[in-house]
Amino acid sequence: MNKLEKQQIVAELVETLNNNPFVYLADTEGLSAGDTNAFRRLLFENGVSMRMVKNTLVRKAMEDSDKDFGDLVSVLTGTTCVMFAENVKAPAKSIKKFRAKSDKPLLKGAWVDSSVFIGDDQLGALIDLKSKEDLIGEIIGLLQSPAKNVISGLQANAGQKVAGLVKALSER
C-alpha cells in the first residue's frame, strides 16, 4: 500500500468518524475466515458496518477528525475491526449474540456521543444504554404524569371542586 492509498483511506475514515455518533472497536484475532464472514453478515443484518483497517491508519483518522476520542486511541493494538452504526446498541448486541457460539470478538472500546468505554467488561453497559429517543420519551412521560393527576382529580367531582376553589379564591 503506497502513501497515496493510505491518505485516501485515512480521509475516508475521517469522514466516516465525523458522520457517525457511535464507533466501536473490537478484537477479531483468532476468528477463522468463515467466522469472520458470519460476524460480518450478522452485523449487516443489524445495520452495523464493519471495516478492517490498520491501527496506525485508524489512529491517524481519529487524530484528524473533529471529535475527541480520548483514551480510545490507546486500545489500537493487535487486530482491530472498526464498527459504525446509527443505533447505539446494535454493535454491542451483535457482539454478544455472536459470542453465544464463540469467545470472540472481544470489545476493545467504544465511543458513544463523546463518552468513551474501554474494555470487554463494558459490553453489558453498552447494551443497557438507552437511546436519545427513549430518554426523551421517559422524560415526557414523567412530566405528563402530574398534569394528568391534576386533571383527573378535577374531573372526578368537577362541579364541587371547581366551585370550592372559586369560593376559596374569592374569599381571599
Order of alpha helices (4+ residues) and beta strands (2+ residues): alpha-beta-alpha-beta-alpha-beta-alpha-beta-beta-alpha-alpha-alpha
